[in-house]
């Protein structure tokens, strides 16, 4: 079994969260594999720009959550660990990469309904609570 390590971000602008639609049809977060000699923060800043074109954003300190899952690739079982950070975007305009087919900025309740996977719904809930308590 192979292990993979990714970083994801809950990206918000004002009171809306950014969700991306993947080619397979599910809605999720900005996410990417951590490359050699790259920190998680460097990874998510790079992935945010590559996947959305957003350059004007910052990581919000004090929030970090993670989740794990398994999937198969070419018959091989992959164990993936995803560490999630929280980011504030100062721009709303998106330029989608080839990796995604759509995006939406949504308020919390609608974003929660739109997300496909239980683990990303749980992370969004924790991030929203974190922001509400700030």
N, CA, C and O atoms as a Tinker XYZ file with bonds, in Angstrom:
   536  protein
     1  N      0.847000   -1.179000    0.000000    73     2
     2  CA     0.000000    0.000000    0.000000    64     1     3
     3  C      0.888000    1.236000    0.000000    63     2     4     5
     4  O      1.884000    1.308000    0.720000    81     3
     5  N      0.506000    2.204000   -0.821000    73     3     6
     6  CA     1.236000    3.456000   -0.932000    64     5     7
     7  C      0.562000    4.520000   -0.062000    63     6     8     9
     8  O     -0.662000    4.533000    0.067000    81     7
     9  N      1.350000    5.399000    0.527000    73     7    10
    10  CA     0.841000    6.513000    1.325000    64     9    11
    11  C      1.012000    7.812000    0.548000    63    10    12    13
    12  O      2.035000    8.023000   -0.105000    81    11
    13  N      0.015000    8.676000    0.620000    73    11    14
    14  CA     0.086000   10.010000    0.019000    64    13    15
    15  C     -0.257000   11.036000    1.089000    63    14    16    17
    16  O     -1.036000   10.770000    2.004000    81    15
    17  N      0.338000   12.208000    0.955000    73    15    18
    18  CA     0.102000   13.309000    1.886000    64    17    19
    19  C     -0.296000   14.535000    1.076000    63    18    20    21
    20  O      0.453000   14.992000    0.212000    81    19
    21  N     -1.469000   15.058000    1.361000    73    19    22
    22  CA    -1.967000   16.247000    0.675000    64    21    23
    23  C     -2.297000   17.335000    1.680000    63    22    24    25
    24  O     -2.440000   17.096000    2.879000    81    23
    25  N     -2.412000   18.539000    1.142000    73    23    26
    26  CA    -2.888000   19.672000    1.922000    64    25    27
    27  C     -4.109000   20.234000    1.204000    63    26    28    29
    28  O     -4.128000   20.339000   -0.022000    81    27
    29  N     -5.115000   20.590000    1.974000    73    27    30
    30  CA    -6.334000   21.193000    1.432000    64    29    31
    31  C     -6.570000   22.519000    2.142000    63    30    32    33
    32  O     -5.970000   22.803000    3.179000    81    31
    33  N     -7.457000   23.325000    1.563000    73    31    34
    34  CA    -7.786000   24.598000    2.200000    64    33    35
    35  C     -9.275000   24.861000    2.137000    63    34    36    37
    36  O     -9.929000   24.642000    1.117000    81    35
    37  N     -9.785000   25.332000    3.244000    73    35    38
    38  CA   -11.107000   25.917000    3.283000    64    37    39
    39  C    -10.853000   27.386000    2.983000    63    38    40    41
    40  O    -10.281000   28.106000    3.802000    81    39
    41  N    -11.281000   27.823000    1.807000    73    39    42
    42  CA   -11.030000   29.189000    1.353000    64    41    43
    43  C    -12.324000   29.984000    1.511000    63    42    44    45
    44  O    -13.386000   29.563000    1.053000    81    43
    45  N    -12.217000   31.135000    2.165000    73    43    46
    46  CA   -13.394000   31.983000    2.310000    64    45    47
    47  C    -13.095000   33.399000    1.845000    63    46    48    49
    48  O    -11.957000   33.869000    1.877000    81    47
    49  N    -14.159000   34.057000    1.413000    73    47    50
    50  CA   -14.114000   35.460000    1.005000    64    49    51
    51  C    -15.361000   36.105000    1.582000    63    50    52    53
    52  O    -16.483000   35.720000    1.255000    81    51
    53  N    -15.152000   37.085000    2.438000    73    51    54
    54  CA   -16.249000   37.691000    3.175000    64    53    55
    55  C    -17.005000   36.570000    3.889000    63    54    56    57
    56  O    -16.425000   35.937000    4.771000    81    55
    57  N    -18.244000   36.296000    3.560000    73    55    58
    58  CA   -18.981000   35.256000    4.289000    64    57    59
    59  C    -19.338000   34.072000    3.405000    63    58    60    61
    60  O    -20.343000   33.399000    3.634000    81    59
    61  N    -18.507000   33.818000    2.388000    73    59    62
    62  CA   -18.761000   32.703000    1.487000    64    61    63
    63  C    -17.529000   31.807000    1.389000    63    62    64    65
    64  O    -16.392000   32.256000    1.533000    81    63
    65  N    -17.795000   30.522000    1.141000    73    63    66
    66  CA   -16.738000   29.526000    1.021000    64    65    67
    67  C    -16.619000   29.076000   -0.430000    63    66    68    69
    68  O    -17.615000   28.963000   -1.143000    81    67
    69  N    -15.391000   28.822000   -0.851000    73    67    70
    70  CA   -15.122000   28.381000   -2.218000    64    69    71
    71  C    -15.176000   26.862000   -2.305000    63    70    72    73
    72  O    -14.486000   26.161000   -1.565000    81    71
    73  N    -16.001000   26.364000   -3.214000    73    71    74
    74  CA   -16.070000   24.935000   -3.498000    64    73    75
    75  C    -15.735000   24.712000   -4.961000    63    74    76    77
    76  O    -16.094000   25.513000   -5.825000    81    75
    77  N    -15.041000   23.612000   -5.227000    73    75    78
    78  CA   -14.656000   23.258000   -6.586000    64    77    79
    79  C    -15.330000   21.958000   -6.991000    63    78    80    81
    80  O    -15.439000   21.029000   -6.192000    81    79
    81  N    -15.780000   21.899000   -8.237000    73    79    82
    82  CA   -16.387000   20.673000   -8.760000    64    81    83
    83  C    -15.336000   19.943000   -9.587000    63    82    84    85
    84  O    -14.760000   20.498000  -10.524000    81    83
    85  N    -15.102000   18.694000   -9.221000    73    83    86
    86  CA   -14.116000   17.860000   -9.895000    64    85    87
    87  C    -14.756000   17.118000  -11.067000    63    86    88    89
    88  O    -15.971000   16.918000  -11.094000    81    87
    89  N    -13.940000   16.714000  -12.028000    73    87    90
    90  CA   -14.430000   16.020000  -13.222000    64    89    91
    91  C    -15.264000   14.791000  -12.886000    63    90    92    93
    92  O    -16.181000   14.448000  -13.633000    81    91
    93  N    -14.964000   14.124000  -11.781000    73    91    94
    94  CA   -15.700000   12.925000  -11.386000    64    93    95
    95  C    -17.095000   13.271000  -10.861000    63    94    96    97
    96  O    -17.902000   12.375000  -10.610000    81    95
    97  N    -17.385000   14.577000  -10.691000    73    95    98
    98  CA   -18.716000   15.003000  -10.303000    64    97    99
    99  C    -18.876000   15.442000   -8.857000    63    98   100   101
   100  O    -19.915000   15.991000   -8.489000    81    99
   101  N    -17.863000   15.207000   -8.030000    73    99   102
   102  CA   -17.995000   15.595000   -6.623000    64   101   103
   103  C    -17.528000   17.034000   -6.394000    63   102   104   105
   104  O    -16.718000   17.578000   -7.145000    81   103
   105  N    -18.067000   17.625000   -5.332000    73   103   106
   106  CA   -17.692000   18.977000   -4.922000    64   105   107
   107  C    -16.748000   18.878000   -3.728000    63   106   108   109
   108  O    -17.000000   18.124000   -2.787000    81   107
   109  N    -15.662000   19.645000   -3.774000    73   107   110
   110  CA   -14.682000   19.589000   -2.704000    64   109   111
   111  C    -13.931000   20.889000   -2.529000    63   110   112   113
   112  O    -14.391000   21.962000   -2.918000    81   111
   113  N    -12.760000   20.758000   -1.930000    73   111   114
   114  CA   -11.910000   21.887000   -1.566000    64   113   115
   115  C    -10.697000   21.967000   -2.486000    63   114   116   117
   116  O    -10.397000   21.027000   -3.222000    81   115
   117  N    -10.017000   23.084000   -2.434000    73   115   118
   118  CA    -8.705000   23.195000   -3.064000    64   117   119
   119  C     -7.800000   22.193000   -2.359000    63   118   120   121
   120  O     -7.752000   22.156000   -1.130000    81   119
   121  N     -7.076000   21.372000   -3.142000    73   119   122
   122  CA    -6.281000   20.317000   -2.515000    64   121   123
   123  C     -5.180000   19.869000   -3.463000    63   122   124   125
   124  O     -5.349000   19.888000   -4.682000    81   123
   125  N     -4.050000   19.466000   -2.892000    73   123   126
   126  CA    -2.981000   18.934000   -3.718000    64   125   127
   127  C     -1.934000   18.209000   -2.903000    63   126   128   129
   128  O     -1.800000   18.419000   -1.698000    81   127
   129  N     -1.194000   17.350000   -3.588000    73   127   130
   130  CA    -0.127000   16.588000   -2.933000    64   129   131
   131  C      1.048000   17.485000   -2.580000    63   130   132   133
   132  O      1.437000   18.363000   -3.351000    81   131
   133  N      1.601000   17.250000   -1.408000    73   131   134
   134  CA     2.795000   17.963000   -0.967000    64   133   135
   135  C      3.969000   17.413000   -1.769000    63   134   136   137
   136  O      4.218000   16.207000   -1.783000    81   135
   137  N      4.683000   18.310000   -2.431000    73   135   138
   138  CA     5.831000   17.897000   -3.233000    64   137   139
   139  C      7.106000   17.901000   -2.392000    63   138   140   141
   140  O      7.167000   18.510000   -1.325000    81   139
   141  N      8.111000   17.211000   -2.897000    73   139   142
   142  CA     9.401000   17.122000   -2.212000    64   141   143
   143  C      9.945000   18.521000   -1.912000    63   142   144   145
   144  O      9.869000   19.421000   -2.748000    81   143
   145  N     10.489000   18.686000   -0.717000    73   143   146
   146  CA    11.085000   19.954000   -0.267000    64   145   147
   147  C     10.076000   21.101000   -0.225000    63   146   148   149
   148  O     10.445000   22.259000   -0.417000    81   147
   149  N      8.809000   20.782000    0.024000    73   147   150
   150  CA     7.768000   21.801000    0.074000    64   149   151
   151  C      7.017000   21.651000    1.392000    63   150   152   153
   152  O      6.696000   20.534000    1.797000    81   151
   153  N      6.734000   22.770000    2.067000    73   151   154
   154  CA     5.939000   22.719000    3.291000    64   153   155
   155  C      4.458000   22.657000    2.925000    63   154   156   157
   156  O      4.082000   22.905000    1.779000    81   155
   157  N      3.629000   22.327000    3.898000    73   155   158
   158  CA     2.186000   22.307000    3.652000    64   157   159
   159  C      1.683000   23.692000    3.250000    63   158   160   161
   160  O      0.835000   23.815000    2.366000    81   159
   161  N      2.201000   24.721000    3.894000    73   159   162
   162  CA     1.777000   26.084000    3.555000    64   161   163
   163  C      2.182000   26.435000    2.127000    63   162   164   165
   164  O      1.397000   27.036000    1.393000    81   163
   165  N      3.386000   26.071000    1.730000    73   163   166
   166  CA     3.814000   26.320000    0.350000    64   165   167
   167  C      2.942000   25.544000   -0.636000    63   166   168   169
   168  O      2.585000   26.048000   -1.701000    81   167
   169  N      2.608000   24.310000   -0.261000    73   167   170
   170  CA     1.764000   23.482000   -1.125000    64   169   171
   171  C      0.421000   24.138000   -1.372000    63   170   172   173
   172  O     -0.008000   24.255000   -2.519000    81   171
   173  N     -0.248000   24.568000   -0.313000    73   171   174
   174  CA    -1.607000   25.076000   -0.494000    64   173   175
   175  C     -1.616000   26.431000   -1.187000    63   174   176   177
   176  O     -2.556000   26.734000   -1.922000    81   175
   177  N     -0.614000   27.236000   -0.977000    73   175   178
   178  CA    -0.519000   28.513000   -1.697000    64   177   179
   179  C     -0.334000   28.235000   -3.192000    63   178   180   181
   180  O     -0.968000   28.882000   -4.026000    81   179
   181  N      0.530000   27.278000   -3.529000    73   179   182
   182  CA     0.748000   26.895000   -4.929000    64   181   183
   183  C     -0.517000   26.315000   -5.539000    63   182   184   185
   184  O     -0.913000   26.695000   -6.641000    81   183
   185  N     -1.156000   25.384000   -4.812000    73   183   186
   186  CA    -2.367000   24.734000   -5.327000    64   185   187
   187  C     -3.502000   25.741000   -5.524000    63   186   188   189
   188  O     -4.225000   25.670000   -6.517000    81   187
   189  N     -3.660000   26.661000   -4.599000    73   187   190
   190  CA    -4.708000   27.676000   -4.722000    64   189   191
   191  C     -4.523000   28.470000   -6.013000    63   190   192   193
   192  O     -5.484000   28.699000   -6.748000    81   191
   193  N     -3.305000   28.884000   -6.282000    73   191   194
   194  CA    -3.059000   29.643000   -7.509000    64   193   195
   195  C     -3.241000   28.770000   -8.752000    63   194   196   197
   196  O     -3.854000   29.206000   -9.726000    81   195
   197  N     -2.714000   27.547000   -8.727000    73   195   198
   198  CA    -2.842000   26.661000   -9.890000    64   197   199
   199  C     -4.299000   26.307000  -10.192000    63   198   200   201
   200  O     -4.699000   26.289000  -11.357000    81   199
   201  N     -5.086000   26.030000   -9.171000    73   199   202
   202  CA    -6.450000   25.543000   -9.377000    64   201   203
   203  C     -7.472000   26.651000   -9.581000    63   202   204   205
   204  O     -8.504000   26.429000  -10.213000    81   203
   205  N     -7.198000   27.854000   -9.049000    73   203   206
   206  CA    -8.199000   28.922000   -9.091000    64   205   207
   207  C     -7.698000   30.249000   -9.650000    63   206   208   209
   208  O     -8.501000   31.116000   -9.996000    81   207
   209  N     -6.392000   30.415000   -9.741000    73   207   210
   210  CA    -5.838000   31.696000  -10.163000    64   209   211
   211  C     -5.736000   32.709000   -9.032000    63   210   212   213
   212  O     -5.265000   33.826000   -9.248000    81   211
   213  N     -6.165000   32.344000   -7.841000    73   211   214
   214  CA    -6.123000   33.278000   -6.705000    64   213   215
   215  C     -4.682000   33.432000   -6.216000    63   214   216   217
   216  O     -4.013000   32.463000   -5.857000    81   215
   217  N     -4.234000   34.690000   -6.218000    73   215   218
   218  CA    -2.885000   35.008000   -5.733000    64   217   219
   219  C     -2.929000   35.818000   -4.442000    63   218   220   221
   220  O     -1.969000   35.827000   -3.670000    81   219
   221  N     -4.046000   36.496000   -4.215000    73   219   222
   222  CA    -4.168000   37.392000   -3.069000    64   221   223
   223  C     -4.969000   36.712000   -1.965000    63   222   224   225
   224  O     -6.183000   36.889000   -1.865000    81   223
   225  N     -4.273000   35.928000   -1.134000    73   223   226
   226  CA    -4.909000   35.184000   -0.043000    64   225   227
   227  C     -3.882000   34.959000    1.053000    63   226   228   229
   228  O     -2.674000   35.032000    0.825000    81   227
   229  N     -4.387000   34.684000    2.247000    73   227   230
   230  CA    -3.470000   34.383000    3.341000    64   229   231
   231  C     -4.007000   33.241000    4.192000    63   230   232   233
   232  O     -5.215000   33.035000    4.304000    81   231
   233  N     -3.077000   32.511000    4.785000    73   231   234
   234  CA    -3.419000   31.416000    5.684000    64   233   235
   235  C     -3.762000   32.012000    7.046000    63   234   236   237
   236  O     -3.050000   32.875000    7.558000    81   235
   237  N     -4.866000   31.535000    7.622000    73   235   238
   238  CA    -5.295000   31.994000    8.942000    64   237   239
   239  C     -4.679000   31.069000    9.989000    63   238   240   241
   240  O     -4.958000   29.870000   10.017000    81   239
   241  N     -3.847000   31.636000   10.838000    73   239   242
   242  CA    -3.186000   30.846000   11.875000    64   241   243
   243  C     -4.184000   30.335000   12.908000    63   242   244   245
   244  O     -5.213000   30.962000   13.163000    81   243
   245  N     -3.863000   29.187000   13.497000    73   243   246
   246  CA    -4.656000   28.648000   14.586000    64   245   247
   247  C     -5.644000   27.577000   14.191000    63   246   248   249
   248  O     -6.278000   26.974000   15.057000    81   247
   249  N     -5.792000   27.323000   12.881000    73   247   250
   250  CA    -6.722000   26.284000   12.432000    64   249   251
   251  C     -5.950000   25.241000   11.626000    63   250   252   253
   252  O     -5.264000   25.563000   10.656000    81   251
   253  N     -6.079000   23.995000   12.048000    73   251   254
   254  CA    -5.547000   22.878000   11.262000    64   253   255
   255  C     -6.299000   21.619000   11.671000    63   254   256   257
   256  O     -6.362000   21.271000   12.850000    81   255
   257  N     -6.856000   20.956000   10.700000    73   255   258
   258  CA    -7.579000   19.705000   10.898000    64   257   259
   259  C     -7.085000   18.720000    9.847000    63   258   260   261
   260  O     -6.476000   19.116000    8.853000    81   259
   261  N     -7.347000   17.439000   10.070000    73   259   262
   262  CA    -6.938000   16.454000    9.070000    64   261   263
   263  C     -7.970000   15.338000    8.972000    63   262   264   265
   264  O     -8.789000   15.131000    9.867000    81   263
   265  N     -7.898000   14.630000    7.857000    73   263   266
   266  CA    -8.727000   13.447000    7.656000    64   265   267
   267  C     -7.944000   12.466000    6.787000    63   266   268   269
   268  O     -6.961000   12.829000    6.141000    81   267
   269  N     -8.397000   11.231000    6.787000    73   267   270
   270  CA    -7.748000   10.172000    6.016000    64   269   271
   271  C     -8.786000    9.413000    5.215000    63   270   272   273
   272  O     -9.958000    9.353000    5.589000    81   271
   273  N     -8.348000    8.839000    4.115000    73   271   274
   274  CA    -9.216000    7.938000    3.354000    64   273   275
   275  C     -8.356000    7.022000    2.493000    63   274   276   277
   276  O     -7.150000    7.224000    2.344000    81   275
   277  N     -9.003000    6.024000    1.938000    73   275   278
   278  CA    -8.347000    5.063000    1.049000    64   277   279
   279  C     -9.016000    5.128000   -0.314000    63   278   280   281
   280  O    -10.220000    5.362000   -0.419000    81   279
   281  N     -8.222000    4.918000   -1.351000    73   279   282
   282  CA    -8.785000    4.800000   -2.683000    64   281   283
   283  C     -7.891000    3.884000   -3.513000    63   282   284   285
   284  O     -6.766000    3.570000   -3.125000    81   283
   285  N     -8.405000    3.472000   -4.642000    73   283   286
   286  CA    -7.640000    2.600000   -5.534000    64   285   287
   287  C     -7.238000    3.367000   -6.781000    63   286   288   289
   288  O     -8.020000    4.131000   -7.346000    81   287
   289  N     -5.997000    3.143000   -7.196000    73   287   290
   290  CA    -5.470000    3.729000   -8.419000    64   289   291
   291  C     -4.748000    2.626000   -9.173000    63   290   292   293
   292  O     -3.761000    2.067000   -8.695000    81   291
   293  N     -5.252000    2.325000  -10.348000    73   291   294
   294  CA    -4.665000    1.266000  -11.182000    64   293   295
   295  C     -4.502000   -0.029000  -10.393000    63   294   296   297
   296  O     -3.487000   -0.716000  -10.514000    81   295
   297  N     -5.507000   -0.356000   -9.585000    73   295   298
   298  CA    -5.503000   -1.597000   -8.821000    64   297   299
   299  C     -4.725000   -1.561000   -7.522000    63   298   300   301
   300  O     -4.747000   -2.530000   -6.764000    81   299
   301  N     -4.040000   -0.466000   -7.250000    73   299   302
   302  CA    -3.252000   -0.338000   -6.020000    64   301   303
   303  C     -4.032000    0.445000   -4.966000    63   302   304   305
   304  O     -4.686000    1.440000   -5.278000    81   303
   305  N     -3.958000   -0.015000   -3.716000    73   303   306
   306  CA    -4.607000    0.667000   -2.613000    64   305   307
   307  C     -3.726000    1.823000   -2.136000    63   306   308   309
   308  O     -2.540000    1.646000   -1.859000    81   307
   309  N     -4.333000    3.009000   -2.047000    73   307   310
   310  CA    -3.622000    4.215000   -1.616000    64   309   311
   311  C     -4.249000    4.705000   -0.317000    63   310   312   313
   312  O     -5.470000    4.816000   -0.206000    81   311
   313  N     -3.398000    4.996000    0.665000    73   311   314
   314  CA    -3.842000    5.613000    1.923000    64   313   315
   315  C     -3.463000    7.083000    1.845000    63   314   316   317
   316  O     -2.285000    7.420000    1.732000    81   315
   317  N     -4.465000    7.959000    1.904000    73   315   318
   318  CA    -4.208000    9.386000    1.786000    64   317   319
   319  C     -4.532000   10.088000    3.093000    63   318   320   321
   320  O     -5.599000    9.887000    3.674000    81   319
   321  N     -3.593000   10.919000    3.552000    73   319   322
   322  CA    -3.786000   11.801000    4.696000    64   321   323
   323  C     -3.852000   13.226000    4.153000    63   322   324   325
   324  O     -2.988000   13.648000    3.384000    81   323
   325  N     -4.880000   13.958000    4.560000    73   323   326
   326  CA    -5.072000   15.330000    4.095000    64   325   327
   327  C     -5.099000   16.260000    5.298000    63   326   328   329
   328  O     -5.955000   16.120000    6.172000    81   327
   329  N     -4.173000   17.204000    5.350000    73   327   330
   330  CA    -4.165000   18.232000    6.383000    64   329   331
   331  C     -4.821000   19.476000    5.803000    63   330   332   333
   332  O     -4.482000   19.908000    4.702000    81   331
   333  N     -5.762000   20.051000    6.546000    73   331   334
   334  CA    -6.555000   21.174000    6.055000    64   333   335
   335  C     -6.205000   22.457000    6.794000    63   334   336   337
   336  O     -6.122000   22.493000    8.022000    81   335
   337  N     -6.005000   23.493000    6.019000    73   335   338
   338  CA    -5.742000   24.821000    6.549000    64   337   339
   339  C     -6.908000   25.723000    6.185000    63   338   340   341
   340  O     -7.754000   25.354000    5.370000    81   339
   341  N     -6.954000   26.886000    6.778000    73   339   342
   342  CA    -7.997000   27.874000    6.519000    64   341   343
   343  C     -7.339000   29.067000    5.845000    63   342   344   345
   344  O     -6.303000   29.555000    6.296000    81   343
   345  N     -7.954000   29.536000    4.755000    73   343   346
   346  CA    -7.386000   30.664000    4.013000    64   345   347
   347  C     -8.452000   31.706000    3.721000    63   346   348   349
   348  O     -9.595000   31.383000    3.398000    81   347
   349  N     -8.051000   32.955000    3.841000    73   347   350
   350  CA    -8.922000   34.055000    3.430000    64   349   351
   351  C     -8.446000   34.583000    2.090000    63   350   352   353
   352  O     -7.276000   34.928000    1.923000    81   351
   353  N     -9.361000   34.641000    1.140000    73   351   354
   354  CA    -9.059000   35.182000   -0.180000    64   353   355
   355  C     -9.516000   36.635000   -0.232000    63   354   356   357
   356  O    -10.604000   36.973000    0.234000    81   355
   357  N     -8.678000   37.481000   -0.799000    73   355   358
   358  CA    -9.033000   38.887000   -0.948000    64   357   359
   359  C     -9.515000   39.174000   -2.363000    63   358   360   361
   360  O     -9.751000   40.326000   -2.728000    81   359
   361  N     -9.658000   38.132000   -3.143000    73   359   362
   362  CA   -10.229000   38.269000   -4.482000    64   361   363
   363  C    -11.264000   37.171000   -4.668000    63   362   364   365
   364  O    -11.158000   36.092000   -4.085000    81   363
   365  N    -12.259000   37.462000   -5.484000    73   363   366
   366  CA   -13.349000   36.513000   -5.707000    64   365   367
   367  C    -13.314000   35.928000   -7.116000    63   366   368   369
   368  O    -13.908000   34.881000   -7.375000    81   367
   369  N    -12.617000   36.607000   -8.019000    73   367   370
   370  CA   -12.540000   36.158000   -9.407000    64   369   371
   371  C    -11.725000   34.864000   -9.484000    63   370   372   373
   372  O    -10.640000   34.768000   -8.911000    81   371
   373  N    -12.260000   33.879000  -10.195000    73   371   374
   374  CA   -11.644000   32.562000  -10.320000    64   373   375
   375  C    -11.292000   32.281000  -11.774000    63   374   376   377
   376  O    -12.058000   32.607000  -12.681000    81   375
   377  N    -10.141000   31.682000  -11.989000    73   375   378
   378  CA    -9.746000   31.141000  -13.293000    64   377   379
   379  C     -9.475000   29.664000  -13.067000    63   378   380   381
   380  O     -8.385000   29.285000  -12.640000    81   379
   381  N    -10.470000   28.830000  -13.354000    73   379   382
   382  CA   -10.362000   27.395000  -13.089000    64   381   383
   383  C     -9.273000   26.730000  -13.924000    63   382   384   385
   384  O     -9.056000   27.071000  -15.087000    81   383
   385  N     -8.600000   25.776000  -13.298000    73   383   386
   386  CA    -7.631000   24.955000  -14.019000    64   385   387
   387  C     -8.375000   23.823000  -14.722000    63   386   388   389
   388  O     -9.587000   23.670000  -14.571000    81   387
   389  N     -7.635000   23.041000  -15.484000    73   387   390
   390  CA    -8.204000   21.886000  -16.190000    64   389   391
   391  C     -8.701000   20.814000  -15.215000    63   390   392   393
   392  O     -9.461000   19.929000  -15.609000    81   391
   393  N     -8.282000   20.885000  -13.951000    73   391   394
   394  CA    -8.637000   19.866000  -12.962000    64   393   395
   395  C    -10.093000   19.947000  -12.505000    63   394   396   397
   396  O    -10.618000   18.994000  -11.929000    81   395
   397  N    -10.744000   21.080000  -12.761000    73   395   398
   398  CA   -12.093000   21.296000  -12.252000    64   397   399
   399  C    -13.024000   21.735000  -13.378000    63   398   400   401
   400  O    -12.593000   22.289000  -14.389000    81   399
   401  N    -14.313000   21.469000  -13.171000    73   399   402
   402  CA   -15.298000   21.816000  -14.195000    64   401   403
   403  C    -16.225000   22.952000  -13.760000    63   402   404   405
   404  O    -16.958000   23.495000  -14.586000    81   403
   405  N    -16.205000   23.313000  -12.490000    73   403   406
   406  CA   -17.060000   24.388000  -12.010000    64   405   407
   407  C    -16.592000   24.819000  -10.618000    63   406   408   409
   408  O    -15.777000   24.148000   -9.984000    81   407
   409  N    -17.116000   25.932000  -10.170000    73   407   410
   410  CA   -16.844000   26.417000   -8.813000    64   409   411
   411  C    -18.046000   27.216000   -8.338000    63   410   412   413
   412  O    -18.873000   27.655000   -9.137000    81   411
   413  N    -18.128000   27.398000   -7.027000    73   411   414
   414  CA   -19.146000   28.264000   -6.444000    64   413   415
   415  C    -18.616000   28.870000   -5.157000    63   414   416   417
   416  O    -17.898000   28.218000   -4.398000    81   415
   417  N    -18.972000   30.115000   -4.920000    73   415   418
   418  CA   -18.796000   30.765000   -3.624000    64   417   419
   419  C    -20.156000   30.683000   -2.942000    63   418   420   421
   420  O    -21.138000   31.205000   -3.469000    81   419
   421  N    -20.230000   30.044000   -1.790000    73   419   422
   422  CA   -21.505000   29.828000   -1.130000    64   421   423
   423  C    -21.441000   30.166000    0.357000    63   422   424   425
   424  O    -20.403000   29.987000    0.994000    81   423
   425  N    -22.567000   30.663000    0.914000    73   423   426
   426  CA   -22.621000   30.827000    2.366000    64   425   427
   427  C    -22.563000   29.451000    3.028000    63   426   428   429
   428  O    -22.800000   28.433000    2.378000    81   427
   429  N    -22.249000   29.427000    4.307000    73   427   430
   430  CA   -21.978000   28.187000    5.030000    64   429   431
   431  C    -23.013000   27.089000    4.808000    63   430   432   433
   432  O    -22.642000   25.989000    4.398000    81   431
   433  N    -24.282000   27.341000    5.060000    73   431   434
   434  CA   -25.305000   26.292000    4.972000    64   433   435
   435  C    -25.384000   25.698000    3.569000    63   434   436   437
   436  O    -25.487000   24.482000    3.414000    81   435
   437  N    -25.337000   26.542000    2.559000    73   435   438
   438  CA   -25.397000   26.056000    1.173000    64   437   439
   439  C    -24.123000   25.299000    0.811000    63   438   440   441
   440  O    -24.177000   24.298000    0.098000    81   439
   441  N    -22.980000   25.774000    1.300000    73   439   442
   442  CA   -21.711000   25.075000    1.046000    64   441   443
   443  C    -21.734000   23.693000    1.684000    63   442   444   445
   444  O    -21.287000   22.715000    1.085000    81   443
   445  N    -22.253000   23.622000    2.892000    73   443   446
   446  CA   -22.346000   22.348000    3.594000    64   445   447
   447  C    -23.219000   21.357000    2.816000    63   446   448   449
   448  O    -22.889000   20.175000    2.722000    81   447
   449  N    -24.320000   21.837000    2.267000    73   447   450
   450  CA   -25.205000   20.986000    1.460000    64   449   451
   451  C    -24.544000   20.555000    0.154000    63   450   452   453
   452  O    -24.747000   19.431000   -0.305000    81   451
   453  N    -23.763000   21.436000   -0.438000    73   451   454
   454  CA   -23.164000   21.169000   -1.748000    64   453   455
   455  C    -21.991000   20.175000   -1.666000    63   454   456   457
   456  O    -21.814000   19.363000   -2.575000    81   455
   457  N    -21.189000   20.230000   -0.592000    73   455   458
   458  CA   -20.054000   19.316000   -0.474000    64   457   459
   459  C    -20.523000   17.871000   -0.568000    63   458   460   461
   460  O    -21.583000   17.516000   -0.054000    81   459
   461  N    -19.731000   17.052000   -1.223000    73   459   462
   462  CA   -20.112000   15.664000   -1.484000    64   461   463
   463  C    -19.741000   14.729000   -0.344000    63   462   464   465
   464  O    -20.548000   13.887000    0.050000    81   463
   465  N    -18.532000   14.863000    0.190000    73   463   466
   466  CA   -18.009000   13.882000    1.137000    64   465   467
   467  C    -18.171000   14.325000    2.590000    63   466   468   469
   468  O    -18.029000   15.501000    2.923000    81   467
   469  N    -18.470000   13.350000    3.438000    73   467   470
   470  CA   -18.697000   13.598000    4.866000    64   469   471
   471  C    -17.482000   14.257000    5.527000    63   470   472   473
   472  O    -17.635000   15.167000    6.342000    81   471
   473  N    -16.275000   13.796000    5.176000    73   471   474
   474  CA   -15.080000   14.342000    5.827000    64   473   475
   475  C    -14.884000   15.826000    5.517000    63   474   476   477
   476  O    -14.467000   16.583000    6.393000    81   475
   477  N    -15.178000   16.256000    4.286000    73   475   478
   478  CA   -15.026000   17.679000    3.971000    64   477   479
   479  C    -16.147000   18.500000    4.616000    63   478   480   481
   480  O    -15.936000   19.663000    4.963000    81   479
   481  N    -17.324000   17.914000    4.777000    73   479   482
   482  CA   -18.403000   18.603000    5.491000    64   481   483
   483  C    -18.000000   18.844000    6.948000    63   482   484   485
   484  O    -18.252000   19.914000    7.501000    81   483
   485  N    -17.372000   17.841000    7.559000    73   483   486
   486  CA   -16.935000   17.979000    8.955000    64   485   487
   487  C    -15.860000   19.054000    9.088000    63   486   488   489
   488  O    -15.876000   19.835000   10.040000    81   487
   489  N    -14.937000   19.097000    8.147000    73   487   490
   490  CA   -13.869000   20.110000    8.178000    64   489   491
   491  C    -14.455000   21.505000    7.990000    63   490   492   493
   492  O    -14.067000   22.442000    8.688000    81   491
   493  N    -15.393000   21.647000    7.045000    73   491   494
   494  CA   -16.035000   22.951000    6.841000    64   493   495
   495  C    -16.756000   23.399000    8.113000    63   494   496   497
   496  O    -16.678000   24.571000    8.483000    81   495
   497  N    -17.444000   22.500000    8.775000    73   495   498
   498  CA   -18.147000   22.830000   10.018000    64   497   499
   499  C    -17.167000   23.324000   11.078000    63   498   500   501
   500  O    -17.437000   24.310000   11.763000    81   499
   501  N    -16.037000   22.646000   11.212000    73   499   502
   502  CA   -15.021000   23.071000   12.190000    64   501   503
   503  C    -14.443000   24.430000   11.830000    63   502   504   505
   504  O    -14.222000   25.262000   12.711000    81   503
   505  N    -14.195000   24.667000   10.539000    73   503   506
   506  CA   -13.645000   25.952000   10.106000    64   505   507
   507  C    -14.651000   27.078000   10.355000    63   506   508   509
   508  O    -14.285000   28.155000   10.825000    81   507
   509  N    -15.905000   26.822000   10.041000    73   507   510
   510  CA   -16.947000   27.844000   10.242000    64   509   511
   511  C    -17.079000   28.184000   11.735000    63   510   512   513
   512  O    -17.211000   29.353000   12.098000    81   511
   513  N    -17.044000   27.182000   12.577000    73   511   514
   514  CA   -17.111000   27.402000   14.021000    64   513   515
   515  C    -15.895000   28.214000   14.490000    63   514   516   517
   516  O    -16.032000   29.138000   15.291000    81   515
   517  N    -14.711000   27.862000   13.987000    73   515   518
   518  CA   -13.486000   28.578000   14.325000    64   517   519
   519  C    -13.623000   30.056000   13.966000    63   518   520   521
   520  O    -13.288000   30.924000   14.771000    81   519
   521  N    -14.111000   30.342000   12.763000    73   519   522
   522  CA   -14.269000   31.732000   12.324000    64   521   523
   523  C    -15.333000   32.457000   13.128000    63   522   524   525
   524  O    -15.182000   33.642000   13.428000    81   523
   525  N    -16.400000   31.768000   13.480000    73   523   526
   526  CA   -17.493000   32.375000   14.251000    64   525   527
   527  C    -17.051000   32.780000   15.648000    63   526   528   529
   528  O    -17.566000   33.741000   16.220000    81   527
   529  N    -16.089000   32.036000   16.191000    73   527   530
   530  CA   -15.599000   32.306000   17.541000    64   529   531
   531  C    -14.472000   33.324000   17.573000    63   530   532   533
   532  O    -14.068000   33.761000   18.650000    81   531
   533  N    -13.964000   33.704000   16.424000    73   531   534
   534  CA   -12.879000   34.697000   16.372000    64   533   535
   535  C    -13.388000   36.091000   16.610000    63   534   536
   536  O    -12.608000   37.043000   16.600000    81   535
